Each structure stands twice: as C-alpha cells, then as structure tokens.
Amino acid sequence: MFTGIIESAAEVKEIRKENTNVHLTLSSNLTSELKIDQSVAHNGVCLTVVSINSDQYTVTAIEETLLKTNIKHLEVGDIVNMERAMKMGARLDGHIVQGHVDQTATCTQVLNKDGSWIFSFEYDPTLHNVTIEKGSICINGVSLTVVDSKPNSFSVAIIPYTYEHTGFKTLSKGDIVNLEFDVIGKYVKRLMNL
C-alpha cells in the first residue's frame, strides 16, 4: 500500500529487455535505504527491487505491467516519481493507493495559472473507470484531487510544491500517464453494477 505522496525522484539509468520482461535500473537518493524484495512505486506502478548495486537498483516489469502502464514509454534519462510502501501506524497523508495501475491517460492540456497549474487528462471510458468531483485520483503515483470530472476526462490543480517535487514539471500535452482510480470508488461502482 502507498499514499500517493512522492518521496523522491528516480532517474532511469538502463533499460534491458529479456523476453517479454523489461529490467529497469534506476538511481535515487533513497537507494541506500532500499532492500531486495521491497515494493516501490514508480510513477504509481508497484515494482519489486530485484538487485542493488551502489547507488543504483533494478526492478522488473512483466508484460502485463508493460501493457497497462506508461513504463513501456520510459527511456534512459527519464525521471520517475518514487514512493516506498507506507508504514503501519504512519499518517496517511494522501489516499489509499495500491500501486496497481488501472489504465493510462493522455495529457490534453496544461494551463499555467500564475502560481499553480491545471493539468487535464483524457482516458478510455470503455474500461468503466470513473472520477468524481473532489474525489481522489492517482496520476503517475501522485495522490491528487479531481476537478472538472467528465465521463472520460478530468483535470487536477497542481500547487507549486507538487509541481517542483514530482514529474509534473516535465509533463506536457500528449504525454501518457498512469492512472489508479480510487479503490473505494471502484468497489462502490462494482456493487452498483451487480
């Protein structure tokens, strides 16, 4: 479980394909605190640390992960949002995030609001995920509040701190992001459809 509060950025140092898997080697200021077999969210995708070498560590994304996330679009030098799993008994500053991406979305607009930013996204509605006004959404691992909710699109407002300390500062119109919809909302929707 994660909170969607990003701890650090990690830089992609190497991408190695093996059959249908992709091994990503990254560098982060948190590498020295990681352990092999630890779950770490990368742009909201829960991946397991499989090796550590000095200031770099490696995680593996399998075909299922590559099909459903933006991990397949990463290149050497890219920066990803990073969060270690939450500790029991710690504050839940964001919302309950599982690290299981539901689908991707495309950034359709970035508006600079002279001190804050509005990012708009569009996603495939045939997968039956929903957002609600003032509900929670996780974009590339960042816990955010939905504004302007529509059947296949929504926007989020980004404060300067979030903009500077996450990958939002490099996000542009046309970029693909990972979405994890609110877990409580997913259960309610499922129960309503029974």
BELBEL-V316428 format. One line per field, one symbol per residue. ss: DSSP state (A for helix, B for strand, O for the rest). A space follows every 50 residues. Layout:
ss: ???
This chain:
ss: OBOOOOOBBBBBBBBBBBOOBBBBBBBBOOAAAOOOOOBBBBOOBBBBBB BBBOOBBBBBBOAAAAAAOAAAAOOOOOBBBBBBOOOOOOOOOOOOBOOO OOBBBBBBBBBBOOOBBBBBBBBOAAAOOOOOOOOBBBBOOBBBBBBBBB OOBBBBBBBAAAAAAOAAAAOOOOOBBBBBBOAAAAAAAAAAOO
